[in-house]
Amino acid sequence: MEITNSPRLRFEMMTQEDAQLLFELDQDPEVMRYINGGKPSTMEDIVNILLPRLKVYTDPDKGWGIWKVTTRSDNTPLPSSFIGWILVRPMDFFSDSPKYHDIELGWRFKQCSWGKGYATEAARAIATKIANQQGVSHLSAVADEDNLASIKIMQKLGMTFKQLTQYPTPMGSVEVVHYQIPADKL
């Protein structure tokens, strides 16, 4: 699957070769604030946890994986630069009953890109393409209930609050808000 570039952004599926970009993004304590309390990831975390998990759920034909988001340099003298990513995978993928009809979206962006609408622009471009796939009935997102910026992105995508729930992570279960939208409403 290919995602059409948006006016300001370019999208490309991340691979195992992108470990350094993933590591760099996770070094900012503010980026990691609502993920693990602000602790930067180690390269060992990236190599031993994130990349193996990514490999398990990546399916380029379905658009599942982590989409690298870079700024476009088409009309500017500045080079394009990596600013973050959008995650796409079935909800509850790492459980005994993944929801293949309900696709989870997630995002993580560098602090220098916050407040510019990049995360919403990227999530909307990718969500629209994913929502048009056969068998996809809903798109969902989860976040720490104090992560108001992520919740605002969910709301801008048209998602509505579904529930406060437990969400499994490699470090254990955490409480999150779950927002969702029917695929045909995107």
N, C-alpha and C positions, 0 to 999 in steps of 0.2 A: 504494500500500500504506500502511496505517496500522499503527502499532505501539501496542498498548494501553499506557497509562501503567502504571508499576509503583507499588507502594505509596508510594515516596518521590520518584519521578522522572517527568518528562514528556519525550516524544520528538517531535521535529519535524525534517523534512528541512531541512538547511542549503541556502542558496542563495547566489548571487553577491552578494546584499545583506548577507551576514554577514561580510564581509571584516574589519570592525573586531573582531568577537568572535574570529575566527581569529588576528588579529594580537595581541590582548591575551593570549590563552592562550600564544602562543609567545614572550612576553617574559620568562618565568621561565627562567633558565638551568638550573634543576633539572628542569623539565618537558622541556627540550630535551637534557638530558644524554646520553641513549642514542639520540637521533635524529641529532645532529650534533656531539656533544661539548660542548653547552651554549651554543651560539651562538643568540641570539634572532633570529627571522625579521624581516626588514624588511618594510615595507608593500609594497615592490616585489616581494619574494619571494612574498607572498600574492597580489598582483594578477597578476604575470607567470608564476608557476609553479603555485602551489596551485590557484587558481581555474580556470585553463584546464584543468588535469588533472581537477579535480572535474567540470567541465562535460562532459568526454568520457565519463566512466564513470557519470554519474548517470542512473538510470532509475527514476523514482518508482514505476512499476507493479511492478517487481521488488524494490524496496527498496534498490537500489544507490545509493550516495552517502555523504554524511556526515550522520549523525543528531545533531542538537543535543540535548544533555542538560541539562535544567534541573531544579532542585529544585521540588517541588510546594509550593504555598502554600495548598492547600485547607483544612488544619486548623491553620494557624499564622498568627500576625499578621505574620510576615516575608514580604516579597515573594519570588516565585520568582527564582532567579538561574541564569545560565549557569555550568555547572561543567566542561563538557568535551564531547567528542564520541566517537561510535563510527563507524568507517569500515566500509562494506560494498561489496565489488566482487569480481569473479572473480579467482582467483589468477592471477598472471602476466598481468594485464590489459594491461600496457604491453609485452608481448613479441609475437613472431610467432605464438605459440600459447597464447592465454588459455584457462584451464580454467573454462569456464562452469558446470560441474557442481560445482566446488570453490570455495566462496565464502570469500574472505578477510575476516576481522574484524580491526580495529585500534582502538586507543583512545588518547586523550590527554585528561588531566584536570588541572584546576588543583590546585596543591599543597594548598590549603586543604581539598580534598575527599579527599585521600589517607587511607587507613586506615579509611575509613567504609563500605567495601563498595559504594560507588556504581558504580565501573567494572564490577565483577562483576554487580551488579544490572542495569545498563544492557545490558551485553554479553549476559547471559542472556535478557533480554526480547526483544532484537532477534534474537539467534541462533535462538531458538525459532521465531519467526515466519518467518525466512528458511529454516530447515531444513525447514519444511512445504511449501515450494514444489516444484512438479513439476520434475524435472530436476536438483535439487540432491542430490548424493550425499554430499558432505563439507563441513565447515567447517574452515578453517585459520586460523592466526595465526602471525606471525613476530615475533621480537624479538632485540635484541642479547643475546648469551648471558650478559652480566653484569646484564641488567635482570631481576632476580629478582622484582620486584613484578609485572611483566607476565607472566612465566612462571607465577607463582602464580595469576593470573587465568585463564590458559589451563587450568591443572590443575583449578581450581575448576569450570570449564565442562565438565570431563570429557575434555579434549583430552589426548592422549599425544604424547610426543616422536616425531617421524618422522625428522628428519635435521638436520645442520648443513649449510647451503647458502649459495650466493651469491644475493643479492636485488638487483634493479636499482632504483636511485633516480635522481632527476634529477642528482645529483652523482657518479654512478658506482655500481658494484656494491659491496655490503657483505656481510660474513658474518653470518648470523643462524641462530637455532634455529627450526625449523619444527615446530609442533604441529598436530595434526589430530584430528577426531572424525567418525565417520560421522553423517550427518544424522539417521538413525533412532535414534540413541542420545541425542539431546537431549531 
